Amino acid sequence: MKVEFSKNREFDIIAIGRACIDLNATEYNRPMEETMTFTKYVGGSPANIAIGSSKLGLNAGFIGKISDDQHGRFILQYMNRMDVDTSNLIIDKEGHKTGLAFTEIKSPEECSILMYREDVADLYLAPSEISESYLKRSSILLVSGTALSKSPSREAVLNAIQLAKRNHVLVIFELDYRPYTWKSREETSVYYSLVAEQSDVILGTRDEYNILENKPNGKNEDTIQYLFQHSPRLIVIKQGVEGSFAYTREGETYEGKAYPTEVLKTFGAGDSYASAFLYALIKGKGIESALKYGSASASIVVSKHSSSEAMPTVQEIEQFIREKESPLNESIHVKG
């Protein structure tokens, strides 16, 4: 199976959702209570994916809302430097602030994120601020799950999906589950299911699909049986060190092995995986290669301090694959 994109669009991908500030602990192997210094980066899953896509050479745009202050200007300036189109990045005029994420790096296996997400600007993106003329210039709309957690951002995203589908823009749903922005698992499941059923491609971890289906221990077979009754054509389920699996509507299964690396932190892997996976699909490299690119990109980012800054280039990803490739790492195609 080959994923088909609308050709001759100005943008390869437009992402919608949160752009925030990451404050990553500069001091490793200690709890946050004892951490005194942090380094500031742009963060937020859809912002990171847009940045990662741009670094890979794709034409990327972004739809979101940022605060009218120093943090908002930092995000805007950085995304401009990364050649992400910010013409639809709205400046909030009602005093809402940019979300902050403090990260703790106790060990490569034990990392945590402390988020300040109360009354943040990105969740005040309104349906009326979504431009159909902007969306129709793109091959892909990338939707992040966290943007569904509150109104009016929730309705803005649903409006964007409707406009995308009307204009033959492929809808990619990156599940991006963050429990601290939701009231309950049941609420999350309602909105995740609503968007998943309208999407063309879905990417997430096994745990995130469990949230979508509101099941404690879901099975991949049940997930794809449910979702392929609806719009999705391709479903990617990531399972950490076990690798990732891609399932097509036609019944094909692709298995991608995880690449071993020296892990510094655990966050940022999903965003880098998504940008590289989509890059490979857009460039017509096929699902097997897309799994390799995604896995390699994730391995590169978890070995570095930041998420957005660490997003690799195509050359870095391909060099990493060449160095790591072995029979144990290769993607295996299993005919369905």
N, C-alpha and C positions, 0 to 999 in steps of 0.2 A: 504494500500500500504506500502511496505517496500523498502527503498532505498538499492540497492545492491552495495557493494564495492568489488573490487578485493581483494582476500584473500592472506595471506602470503607475503605481501609486507613489506619491512623494515620500511618504514615510513607510518604512518596513514595520514599525511597531510604535503604537502610542500606549503608554501605561497610565492607569488612573488609580488614585488612592493617596496614601500618606507619604509625605516627605518630612522627615524629622531630623533631630540631632542625636547622633550616637556619641556617647562619652565613654570611651573604652579605657579600662584600667591600664595604666602604664606599668604598674607594679604587678608582676605575676606571682602566682602561688601564695596568695594571701586573701583573706575574706575582705569584703568591701568595707567593713567597719574599720579595717586597718589600712585601707588604700587611700593615699593622699593625693595622687596625681592621675589625671585622666587626659586623653587626647581626643580632640573634637573632630568628628567626621559627619558628612551627610549620611543619613540612614533612612530606613523605611523600605520595606520590601519592593513596592513598585518603583520607587525612585532608584533603588539599587539596580533593579533589572533594566531600567531605562539607561542608566549610566553604563552598566555592563554591556548592554547591546551596542551602545555608541562606541565603546572602546574596541568592540569587535568589528567595527566598520559599518554597522547598520545605521540607517537614518532613524533616529528615535525622537519621539515627542512625549510630553507629559501633561496630564490634566490633574490639577490638585489645587489646594488652597494653603497658603503659608501666612504666618503672622507678619504684621507691619512693624517689624523691629529688627534688631541686629541679627537674631537667629534666622529670621526669614530672609534677610538680605544675604546672609552667608550661604544658605541653600540655593538661592537664585543665582548668585555669582558662581558658585561651584558648578551647578548644572550647565550654565552657559559655557564655562571653561571646558566642560566635558562634551560640548557640542550637542547637548540635548535641547531640543526646541522647547522654550518655556513661554511661548506666546499665549498658551492657555493655562498657565500657572497663575491663579488668582491671588491677589493680595487681600487678606482679610481686613475689613474696616470697622469691625465691631469689638476689637480688643481681645480676641481669642489668641492664645499663645501656641507656639510650636511645641510639639511633644518632645520629651527628653527620654533617652534610654541610657541608663548607666549599666555598664557591663562589669561583671566580676569574673576574674580568671583565677580560680583556685588551683586548677590543674587542667591538663588537656581533656580529662574526662568530666570534670566538675566545673561548669561555667553557668552563670545565671545572668538574667537581665532584670533590672529594676526599672520599670517604666512609669513615667508621669504622663498620663493620658486623659486627665480630667479637663473637659472643656477645651479641647485642642482644635486648632484652626482647620486641620484637614477633614475633620468630621462635620464641618459646616459648609462643605461644598454643596451647592444647591442644584436641583434639577435644571433650573433656568440658566445655569452657568455652563451647561454642556452644549457645545457647538456641533451641530450636525455637519456643517461645512468643513469643520476641522477633522472630524472622525472619518469622513468619506475620503480623505486624502491618505488614509493608511491601509495597509494590508491586514494589520492585526490590531485588535484592542486587547490589552493585557489587564485583567481585573484582579485585584488583590482582595482576599477574604476579609481583612480587617476593616476595609471601607464599608462593609455591610453591617457593621456592629451598631450603628446609631443613625438616626435621622438628623439632618436631611441628606447626609452622604449616601446612605442606603438607597434612597430614591434617585439620587444623582447617578449612581452606578447602574441601577435598573433602567433608567432612561438612556444612558449611554449604550447599554447592551441592545435595547430596542433599536436605536438609531444605527448601531453597527450592523445588525442583522438586516435592516432595511437597505443598507448600502453595500452588502456583500463583503463586509469586513469580518474576518475570522475572529471569534471570541475565544480567548485563552483565559482559563480560570486557574490562578495560582492560589491554593487554598489558604496559606499564610494564616493559620489559626493562632490567635493570641488570647488566652482565656481571660485575661484581666480587662478586656474591652467588652465582654459579653455578660449578660445577666444570668444565662443558664445554657447548658448544653442543648436543651430542647429548642431554645430560641435560635441558637447557632445552626442547628440542623435544619430548621425551617428555611432560613434564608440561604444557607449553603446549597440545599437541595434545589431551591428555586433557581439559583444561578447555574448550578451544575447541569441541570436539565436543559438549559438554553445554550450551553457552551459547546464549542467544537472540539477543544482540547482541554484536558484537565491535568494539572500536575500537583502532587502532594505526597506527604508521607503516609504510611499505613495508619498511623495514629490520627492524622487529619481526616482520612476517609472514615475512620471510626466515628469521628465527631459529625461528619456530614450525614452518616447513616444513623447516628445516635445508637451505636452498638458498642459494647465494651471490647469485643474481640472479633472484629469483622474479618471476613475472608475475601481475598482478591476475586475469586470466582463469583461470589455473590455481588460484589461491588460492580463488576463489569456487566453482569447479567441485568442488574437494575439500570445502570446508566445507559447502556446501549439500546434500551427501549426508547430513549429520548434523542437529543441532538448530537451528543458526543460521537466523534469519529476515532479519537485517539485518547487513551487514558494511561497516564504514567503514575506508577506507584513506587515510591522510594522507600527502601527498607534498610537504610544505614549501611553497616558493613556488609550486609548481605547483598548489596547492590540495588538495582532498580529494574522494574518490569514495565514494558510498554505493551498495551493491548490495542488491537485495531478492531473496528466494527466487523471487518471481514473474517475475523477469527484467528488472526496471526498473533503470536506472542514473541516478544523480543526480550532477552535478558541481558542486562548490562552489569558487569562486575565493578565493584568499587576498587579504586586505585589506592594502594597503601601510601601513606605519607606521614610526615612528622607533624602531628596535630598540636597547634598552639591553643586554639579555642574551637568551640563547636558551633558558634553562630556565624551566619553569612553564607553557609553552604547552599541553602535552598535558593537564594537569589542568584548566586553565580551559576548554579546548575541550570536554572530556568533560562537565563540569558544565553548561555552557550548551547543548550539544547535547541532553543528556538532559532538561534543563528544557523545551526547545521540544517535544520528543516528548511528554513528560508532559502538557503543556498543550494537546496536540492541534494544534500548529502545522504538522505535516507535516515530511517529510524535507528538502524544499527550504529551508524556514525554519530547520530545525535546523542545517543546514550553515552557513548565514549566521551564526546565533547563535554556533556553535562557533568559526568563523573570527574573528569580531569579538572575542569574549572572549579568544582566544589573542593577538590583536594588541594588545589593551589590556594584558595582563599582561606581555608581553615588553618593553613600553615602560616598565615600572616596576621598582623595585628588588626587591620581594619577590614571592613567589608567593601565599601564603595571604592576606596583607594586601591584595594588589592585586586579588583576585577581584572582578569588577565586579557592580554591581546590574543589574537588568533595564533600568532607565532609561538607565544608562550604555551598555549594549550597543545598545539601540535608537537612541540618539542617535548613537553611533559609526557604525552602519549607515547612518543618514540622511545623515551627513556624507560618508561614503566611497562611497555607492552611485553606480555609473555602469555603462554597458553592459559594461565590462570586468570589473566585480566581480560581476555578477549570477550566481546559480546557474542552471544550464541543466539542464532535464529532458530526458533522451534516452530515448525509449520503447524498451523491450527487446523 
